[in-house]
Amino acid sequence: MPTCGMILFPQTKSILGADMTSYSVRANPVLHEFGEFEGQLASVRFTADSGAGVHKEWEVAVEHLDARLRILESSVIRHNVLSKLRSGGRVELPGKYKAAQLEAMGFGAAS
């Protein structure tokens, strides 16, 4: 009698593990300093802070920024955040974010 084969996949684990901490997130623009694109947005440096000493930082290249900010549910808020960053302004993202949401914004990703 034939037996049914079973394929086991390794369990994937989040970069942040089971971190249930809530973070406030700040986005800081990084502008090109010289050349043809001087003064234009090159990337954004994100800083997540738990308020209890847990601090995380990562950077997202401008070409990945719109996709990474899809975590913001409102397209109006996303548009306002992108506009402010493109003009060189810092932005506090609205609300609090869990570890999985930080990963969706690019924490732990090569971007």
TORVOPA-993587 format. One record per atom (N, C-alpha, C): x, y, z; atom name; residue in one letter. Coordinates in steps of 0.05 Angstrom, whole numbers. Example, Ala and Ser with C-alpha at 12.3 -4.5 7.8 and 13.67 -1.06 7.14 Angstrom:
! TORVOPA-993587
@east 264; north -114; up 156; atom N; res A
@east 246; north -90; up 156; atom CA; res A
@east 264; north -66; up 156; atom C; res A
@east 257; north -45; up 142; atom N; res S
@east 273; north -21; up 143; atom CA; res S
@east 258; north 1; up 157; atom C; res S
***
This chain:
! TORVOPA-993587
@east 17; north -23; up 0; atom N; res M
@east 0; north 0; up 0; atom CA; res M
@east 18; north 25; up 0; atom C; res M
@east 13; north 44; up -19; atom N; res P
@east 30; north 68; up -20; atom CA; res P
@east 26; north 86; up 4; atom C; res P
@east 47; north 99; up 12; atom N; res T
@east 45; north 118; up 34; atom CA; res T
@east 46; north 146; up 23; atom C; res T
@east 34; north 163; up 37; atom N; res C
@east 33; north 191; up 29; atom CA; res C
@east 58; north 206; up 39; atom C; res C
@east 72; north 219; up 21; atom N; res G
@east 96; north 233; up 29; atom CA; res G
@east 89; north 260; up 42; atom C; res G
@east 105; north 269; up 59; atom N; res M
@east 100; north 295; up 73; atom CA; res M
@east 125; north 311; up 70; atom C; res M
@east 122; north 336; up 62; atom N; res I
@east 144; north 354; up 59; atom CA; res I
@east 143; north 373; up 83; atom C; res I
@east 165; north 375; up 97; atom N; res L
@east 166; north 393; up 120; atom CA; res L
@east 183; north 417; up 112; atom C; res L
@east 173; north 440; up 117; atom N; res F
@east 188; north 465; up 111; atom CA; res F
@east 198; north 476; up 138; atom C; res F
@east 222; north 487; up 138; atom N; res P
@east 231; north 499; up 163; atom CA; res P
@east 213; north 523; up 170; atom C; res P
@east 208; north 526; up 195; atom N; res Q
@east 191; north 548; up 204; atom CA; res Q
@east 207; north 574; up 200; atom C; res Q
@east 194; north 593; up 187; atom N; res T
@east 207; north 619; up 183; atom CA; res T
@east 204; north 635; up 208; atom C; res T
@east 224; north 650; up 215; atom N; res K
@east 223; north 666; up 239; atom CA; res K
@east 227; north 695; up 232; atom C; res K
@east 213; north 712; up 244; atom N; res S
@east 215; north 741; up 240; atom CA; res S
@east 242; north 750; up 250; atom C; res S
@east 252; north 771; up 237; atom N; res I
@east 278; north 783; up 246; atom CA; res I
@east 275; north 791; up 276; atom C; res I
@east 252; north 801; up 283; atom N; res L
@east 248; north 810; up 311; atom CA; res L
@east 236; north 789; up 329; atom C; res L
@east 233; north 765; up 319; atom N; res G
@east 223; north 743; up 335; atom CA; res G
@east 194; north 749; up 343; atom C; res G
@east 187; north 743; up 368; atom N; res A
@east 160; north 747; up 378; atom CA; res A
@east 157; north 773; up 392; atom C; res A
@east 171; north 793; up 384; atom N; res D
@east 171; north 820; up 396; atom CA; res D
@east 143; north 832; up 394; atom C; res D
@east 130; north 836; up 417; atom N; res M
@east 103; north 848; up 417; atom CA; res M
@east 104; north 877; up 426; atom C; res M
@east 127; north 888; up 427; atom N; res T
@east 130; north 916; up 435; atom CA; res T
@east 118; north 935; up 414; atom C; res T
@east 107; north 957; up 423; atom N; res S
@east 97; north 977; up 405; atom CA; res S
@east 118; north 999; up 402; atom C; res S
@east 121; north 1009; up 378; atom N; res Y
@east 142; north 1028; up 371; atom CA; res Y
@east 130; north 1053; up 358; atom C; res Y
@east 140; north 1076; up 365; atom N; res S
@east 135; north 1100; up 350; atom CA; res S
@east 157; north 1102; up 329; atom C; res S
@east 151; north 1112; up 305; atom N; res V
@east 170; north 1112; up 283; atom CA; res V
@east 173; north 1140; up 272; atom C; res V
@east 198; north 1148; up 269; atom N; res R
@east 206; north 1173; up 257; atom CA; res R
@east 221; north 1168; up 231; atom C; res R
@east 215; north 1184; up 210; atom N; res A
@east 228; north 1181; up 184; atom CA; res A
@east 244; north 1206; up 179; atom C; res A
@east 270; north 1202; up 174; atom N; res N
@east 289; north 1224; up 169; atom CA; res N
@east 299; north 1223; up 141; atom C; res N
@east 295; north 1244; up 125; atom N; res P
@east 304; north 1243; up 97; atom CA; res P
@east 334; north 1245; up 95; atom C; res P
@east 345; north 1231; up 76; atom N; res V
@east 374; north 1233; up 69; atom CA; res V
@east 375; north 1243; up 41; atom C; res V
@east 385; north 1267; up 37; atom N; res L
@east 385; north 1281; up 11; atom CA; res L
@east 412; north 1277; up -3; atom C; res L
@east 411; north 1277; up -29; atom N; res H
@east 436; north 1276; up -45; atom CA; res H
@east 451; north 1302; up -39; atom C; res H
@east 477; north 1300; up -34; atom N; res E
@east 493; north 1324; up -26; atom CA; res E
@east 506; north 1339; up -49; atom C; res E
@east 508; north 1326; up -72; atom N; res F
@east 521; north 1339; up -95; atom CA; res F
@east 512; north 1326; up -121; atom C; res F
@east 520; north 1338; up -143; atom N; res G
@east 515; north 1326; up -169; atom CA; res G
@east 488; north 1333; up -180; atom C; res G
@east 480; north 1319; up -200; atom N; res E
@east 455; north 1325; up -214; atom CA; res E
@east 430; north 1324; up -196; atom C; res E
@east 431; north 1307; up -176; atom N; res F
@east 407; north 1303; up -158; atom CA; res F
@east 410; north 1318; up -131; atom C; res F
@east 429; north 1336; up -129; atom N; res E
@east 434; north 1351; up -104; atom CA; res E
@east 408; north 1362; up -93; atom C; res E
@east 404; north 1357; up -67; atom N; res G
@east 380; north 1367; up -53; atom CA; res G
@east 356; north 1349; up -56; atom C; res G
@east 357; north 1329; up -73; atom N; res Q
@east 334; north 1310; up -77; atom CA; res Q
@east 337; north 1286; up -58; atom C; res Q
@east 315; north 1274; up -52; atom N; res L
@east 314; north 1251; up -34; atom CA; res L
@east 329; north 1227; up -45; atom C; res L
@east 348; north 1217; up -29; atom N; res A
@east 364; north 1193; up -36; atom CA; res A
@east 353; north 1168; up -22; atom C; res A
@east 347; north 1172; up 4; atom N; res S
@east 337; north 1150; up 20; atom CA; res S
@east 324; north 1162; up 45; atom C; res S
@east 312; north 1144; up 61; atom N; res V
@east 300; north 1153; up 86; atom CA; res V
@east 311; north 1135; up 108; atom C; res V
@east 320; north 1147; up 130; atom N; res R
@east 329; north 1132; up 153; atom CA; res R
@east 306; north 1132; up 173; atom C; res R
@east 297; north 1108; up 180; atom N; res F
@east 275; north 1104; up 199; atom CA; res F
@east 287; north 1098; up 226; atom C; res F
@east 274; north 1109; up 247; atom N; res T
@east 281; north 1103; up 275; atom CA; res T
@east 256; north 1095; up 289; atom C; res T
@east 256; north 1072; up 301; atom N; res A
@east 234; north 1062; up 317; atom CA; res A
@east 242; north 1062; up 346; atom C; res A
@east 225; north 1072; up 363; atom N; res D
@east 231; north 1075; up 392; atom CA; res D
@east 208; north 1064; up 408; atom C; res D
@east 214; north 1047; up 427; atom N; res S
@east 193; north 1035; up 443; atom CA; res S
@east 185; north 1053; up 467; atom C; res S
@east 202; north 1072; up 473; atom N; res G
@east 197; north 1089; up 496; atom CA; res G
@east 208; north 1076; up 522; atom C; res G
@east 218; north 1051; up 519; atom N; res A
@east 228; north 1036; up 542; atom CA; res A
@east 257; north 1027; up 537; atom C; res A
@east 271; north 1043; up 520; atom N; res G
@east 299; north 1037; up 515; atom CA; res G
@east 305; north 1019; up 491; atom C; res G
@east 284; north 1009; up 478; atom N; res V
@east 288; north 993; up 454; atom CA; res V
@east 288; north 1011; up 430; atom C; res V
@east 310; north 1011; up 415; atom N; res H
@east 314; north 1030; up 393; atom CA; res H
@east 323; north 1014; up 368; atom C; res H
@east 310; north 1019; up 346; atom N; res K
@east 318; north 1005; up 321; atom CA; res K
@east 320; north 1025; up 299; atom C; res K
@east 340; north 1021; up 281; atom N; res E
@east 344; north 1039; up 258; atom CA; res E
@east 349; north 1023; up 233; atom C; res E
@east 339; north 1034; up 211; atom N; res W
@east 344; north 1022; up 185; atom CA; res W
@east 340; north 1044; up 163; atom C; res W
@east 349; north 1038; up 140; atom N; res E
@east 348; north 1057; up 118; atom CA; res E
@east 335; north 1044; up 93; atom C; res E
@east 318; north 1060; up 79; atom N; res V
@east 304; north 1050; up 56; atom CA; res V
@east 311; north 1069; up 32; atom C; res V
@east 320; north 1057; up 10; atom N; res A
@east 327; north 1073; up -14; atom CA; res A
@east 301; north 1085; up -25; atom C; res A
@east 303; north 1108; up -37; atom N; res V
@east 280; north 1122; up -48; atom CA; res V
@east 263; north 1106; up -67; atom C; res V
@east 275; north 1089; up -83; atom N; res E
@east 260; north 1073; up -102; atom CA; res E
@east 242; north 1052; up -89; atom C; res E
@east 247; north 1046; up -63; atom N; res H
@east 231; north 1026; up -48; atom CA; res H
@east 212; north 1039; up -29; atom C; res H
@east 214; north 1066; up -26; atom N; res L
@east 200; north 1080; up -6; atom CA; res L
@east 169; north 1078; up -7; atom C; res L
@east 158; north 1082; up -31; atom N; res D
@east 129; north 1081; up -34; atom CA; res D
@east 118; north 1053; up -25; atom C; res D
@east 131; north 1032; up -34; atom N; res A
@east 123; north 1005; up -27; atom CA; res A
@east 125; north 1000; up 3; atom C; res A
@east 146; north 1010; up 15; atom N; res R
@east 150; north 1006; up 44; atom CA; res R
@east 130; north 1022; up 61; atom C; res R
@east 120; north 1044; up 50; atom N; res L
@east 101; north 1060; up 65; atom CA; res L
@east 72; north 1051; up 60; atom C; res L
@east 68; north 1030; up 46; atom N; res R
@east 41; north 1019; up 42; atom CA; res R
@east 29; north 1010; up 68; atom C; res R
@east 46; north 1007; up 89; atom N; res I
@east 36; north 1000; up 116; atom CA; res I
@east 17; north 1021; up 126; atom C; res I
@east 20; north 1046; up 117; atom N; res L
@east 2; north 1068; up 124; atom CA; res L
@east -24; north 1064; up 109; atom C; res L
@east -46; north 1059; up 123; atom N; res E
@east -71; north 1051; up 111; atom CA; res E
@east -83; north 1073; up 94; atom C; res E
@east -79; north 1097; up 101; atom N; res S
@east -92; north 1119; up 86; atom CA; res S
@east -73; north 1129; up 64; atom C; res S
@east -83; north 1130; up 40; atom N; res S
@east -67; north 1140; up 18; atom CA; res S
@east -61; north 1170; up 21; atom C; res S
@east -79; north 1184; up 34; atom N; res V
@east -75; north 1213; up 40; atom CA; res V
@east -52; north 1217; up 59; atom C; res V
@east -51; north 1201; up 80; atom N; res I
@east -29; north 1203; up 99; atom CA; res I
@east -3; north 1195; up 85; atom C; res I
@east -3; north 1173; up 70; atom N; res R
@east 21; north 1165; up 56; atom CA; res R
@east 31; north 1187; up 37; atom C; res R
@east 13; north 1199; up 23; atom N; res H
@east 20; north 1221; up 4; atom CA; res H
@east 33; north 1244; up 20; atom C; res H
@east 21; north 1252; up 42; atom N; res N
@east 31; north 1274; up 59; atom CA; res N
@east 59; north 1267; up 70; atom C; res N
@east 63; north 1243; up 79; atom N; res V
@east 89; north 1234; up 89; atom CA; res V
@east 110; north 1235; up 67; atom C; res V
@east 104; north 1224; up 44; atom N; res L
@east 122; north 1224; up 21; atom CA; res L
@east 129; north 1253; up 12; atom C; res L
@east 109; north 1270; up 11; atom N; res S
@east 114; north 1298; up 3; atom CA; res S
@east 132; north 1312; up 22; atom C; res S
@east 127; north 1308; up 48; atom N; res K
@east 145; north 1322; up 68; atom CA; res K
@east 173; north 1311; up 67; atom C; res K
@east 176; north 1285; up 64; atom N; res L
@east 203; north 1273; up 62; atom CA; res L
@east 218; north 1283; up 37; atom C; res L
@east 204; north 1284; up 14; atom N; res R
@east 216; north 1294; up -11; atom CA; res R
@east 224; north 1323; up -9; atom C; res R
@east 211; north 1338; up 8; atom N; res S
@east 219; north 1366; up 11; atom CA; res S
@east 240; north 1370; up 33; atom C; res S
@east 250; north 1347; up 45; atom N; res G
@east 271; north 1349; up 64; atom CA; res G
@east 262; north 1350; up 93; atom C; res G
@east 236; north 1346; up 98; atom N; res G
@east 226; north 1347; up 126; atom CA; res G
@east 225; north 1321; up 140; atom C; res G
@east 229; north 1321; up 166; atom N; res R
@east 227; north 1297; up 182; atom CA; res R
@east 197; north 1292; up 188; atom C; res R
@east 190; north 1266; up 192; atom N; res V
@east 162; north 1259; up 196; atom CA; res V
@east 160; north 1239; up 219; atom C; res V
@east 142; north 1244; up 237; atom N; res E
@east 134; north 1224; up 257; atom CA; res E
@east 110; north 1209; up 245; atom C; res E
@east 113; north 1183; up 240; atom N; res L
@east 91; north 1168; up 229; atom CA; res L
@east 69; north 1166; up 250; atom C; res L
@east 44; north 1168; up 241; atom N; res P
@east 21; north 1167; up 260; atom CA; res P
@east 18; north 1139; up 272; atom C; res P
@east 11; north 1137; up 297; atom N; res G
@east 5; north 1112; up 310; atom CA; res G
@east 29; north 1098; up 321; atom C; res G
@east 25; north 1073; up 330; atom N; res K
@east 45; north 1056; up 341; atom CA; res K
@east 47; north 1031; up 323; atom C; res K
@east 70; north 1019; up 322; atom N; res Y
@east 75; north 996; up 303; atom CA; res Y
@east 87; north 973; up 318; atom C; res Y
@east 79; north 949; up 311; atom N; res K
@east 90; north 924; up 322; atom CA; res K
@east 113; north 915; up 304; atom C; res K
@east 127; north 894; up 313; atom N; res A
@east 151; north 885; up 299; atom CA; res A
@east 146; north 877; up 270; atom C; res A
@east 124; north 863; up 265; atom N; res A
@east 118; north 855; up 237; atom CA; res A
@east 113; north 879; up 219; atom C; res A
@east 102; north 900; up 230; atom N; res Q
@east 98; north 925; up 215; atom CA; res Q
@east 125; north 938; up 209; atom C; res Q
@east 143; north 937; up 228; atom N; res L
@east 170; north 949; up 223; atom CA; res L
@east 184; north 934; up 200; atom C; res L
@east 181; north 907; up 200; atom N; res E
@east 192; north 891; up 178; atom CA; res E
@east 180; north 899; up 152; atom C; res E
@east 153; north 904; up 152; atom N; res A
@east 140; north 912; up 127; atom CA; res A
@east 150; north 939; up 117; atom C; res A
@east 160; north 955; up 136; atom N; res M
@east 172; north 981; up 128; atom CA; res M
@east 202; north 979; up 121; atom C; res M
@east 212; north 955; up 122; atom N; res G
@east 240; north 951; up 113; atom CA; res G
@east 260; north 944; up 134; atom C; res G
@east 252; north 942; up 160; atom N; res F
@east 271; north 935; up 180; atom CA; res F
@east 281; north 906; up 175; atom C; res F
@east 307; north 903; up 174; atom N; res G
@east 318; north 876; up 169; atom CA; res G
@east 321; north 869; up 140; atom C; res G
@east 310; north 885; up 122; atom N; res A
@east 312; north 880; up 93; atom CA; res A
@east 335; north 895; up 81; atom C; res A
@east 346; north 884; up 60; atom N; res A
@east 367; north 898; up 45; atom CA; res A
@east 353; north 915; up 24; atom C; res A
@east 351; north 941; up 30; atom N; res S
@east 338; north 959; up 11; atom CA; res S
@east 353; north 984; up 7; atom C; res S
***
